[in-house]
Amino acid sequence: MAASTDRATAALGIPAETRPFSPHLTLARIADRIDLQPLREAIAAMPPLDFESFEAAAFFLYRSVLRPSGSVYTKLAEFPLSLP
């Protein structure tokens, strides 16, 4: 999906991403500079979690606007996924 997105946006004149793709899920944003070492240590001490797997039927394109009060997310479009 990442490679297909790069190809599609390149056709629109948007430069391809040069960093390696790293899928992720943002769980929190920390606005203030704090010592994250206690959090890192607590996470490292946790047992591994198995999140299983799932099938996605669609994905959504969101716009993210950072504001002092927090991020504002607006869903712009939905793209169905079809299996070959």
C-alpha positions in Angstrom: 0.0 0.0 0.0 2.9 2.4 0.8 4.6 1.8 -2.5 1.3 2.2 -4.4 0.6 5.5 -2.6 4.1 6.7 -3.5 3.5 5.9 -7.1 0.1 7.5 -7.2 1.3 10.7 -5.5 4.4 10.9 -7.7 2.1 11.0 -10.7 0.7 14.2 -9.1 4.1 15.8 -8.8 4.6 15.0 -5.1 8.1 13.7 -4.3 8.3 10.1 -3.1 9.0 9.5 0.5 12.7 8.8 1.0 12.5 7.3 4.5 11.9 3.6 4.8 8.2 2.8 5.5 7.5 2.2 9.1 3.9 1.3 9.9 2.8 2.7 13.3 -0.1 3.6 15.4 0.0 6.9 17.4 -1.4 6.3 20.9 -0.5 9.6 22.4 1.3 12.9 21.7 3.3 14.4 24.5 3.4 18.2 24.1 5.8 19.0 26.9 9.4 17.9 27.1 9.5 15.4 29.9 11.8 12.6 30.9 10.5 9.5 29.1 12.9 7.1 30.6 10.4 5.9 33.3 7.8 5.2 30.6 10.4 3.3 28.5 11.3 1.2 31.5 7.7 0.4 32.3 7.0 -0.6 28.7 10.2 -2.7 28.6 9.1 -4.5 31.8 5.7 -5.5 30.3 5.1 -9.0 28.9 4.9 -9.1 25.1 1.4 -8.5 23.8 -0.1 -10.5 21.0 -2.6 -8.3 19.0 -3.5 -11.1 16.6 -4.3 -10.1 13.1 -7.3 -8.6 11.3 -8.5 -7.8 7.8 -9.2 -4.2 6.9 -12.0 -3.5 4.4 -11.1 0.1 3.9 -8.8 2.9 5.0 -9.4 6.6 5.6 -7.5 9.7 4.6 -7.4 12.2 7.4 -6.1 15.8 7.6 -4.3 16.5 10.9 -4.1 20.1 12.1 -2.0 20.8 15.1 -3.4 23.4 17.4 -2.3 24.6 20.9 -5.4 22.8 22.3 -4.5 19.6 20.5 -4.7 18.0 17.1 -7.9 18.2 15.1 -8.5 15.4 12.7 -10.9 15.6 9.7 -11.8 12.5 7.7 -11.4 13.5 4.0 -12.0 10.3 2.1 -12.6 6.5 2.5 -10.9 4.0 0.2 -12.2 0.5 0.0 -9.6 -2.3 -0.1 -10.3 -5.2 -2.5 -8.5 -8.5 -2.4 -7.2 -9.9 -5.7 
